[in-house]
């Protein structure tokens, strides 16, 4: 998630990237790539929404972006 100068993400913006590793060379650095296919992006977006639902994310963040205590 993009963070502000205080290390916070108050606007809820999230960036999705494709993560890949070379199975033939485990020592090779993994790669991050842009997701340029709409169908692939929608699958990632749906999976992320399901993840947030499973974490009950909407209970952790209030409408004004401050964490509940």
N, C-alpha and C positions, 0 to 999 in steps of 0.2 A: 504494500500500500504506500502511496506517496505520503511523505511526512512533511510537516511544516518545520520552521526553524526551531521549534521546541520539541521536535520528535513526536508530534501528535498528528493524528488524522481525524479531524473534527468534521470534515465534510462527507465522509463515507466513500470517497472516490477509491476505486480499486482498478489496478491494471492487470490484465491477463497476458501471459506469454506462454509459448510452447517451450517445454523443457525436454531436452533429449540428451542421452548418453550414448557413447559408442560401445556396444556390447562386446566388440572385438578387442577393445583396448580400455580396460578399467582405469588406467592411469591418465587417460586423456581428459581434459577439462570438459565438463558438461556445457551444453549450448542453450542459450535462450534466444528464441526467435519470435518475431511478431506473428500473430495469428491473422492471416489475411483472408481465410476462407470463412464465409458467413456461417455455414453449417457447423464447422468446427468451433467457431466462437460461441454459437448458441449452445452447443453441448457443454462447453466449459462454463458458460454463464449459468446454465441450469444446474450443473454439478455444484457450483459455488453457492447458489441459492439454497440447494438442499443441505449443504454443509452448514450454512448459517442457521437454517431452520433446526438442524440437529443440535446446534449449540445454543439455541434459543437466544440468538443474537439480539433480537428486537427487545428483549427484556434487559439487556446490558446497556443499551444506549437510549437516552431520552430524546425527545424531539429537538431539544436545543443542543444536542451533541455532547452533553456532559454525562459522565458515567454515573450510574446509580450507586449508592453506597449502602 
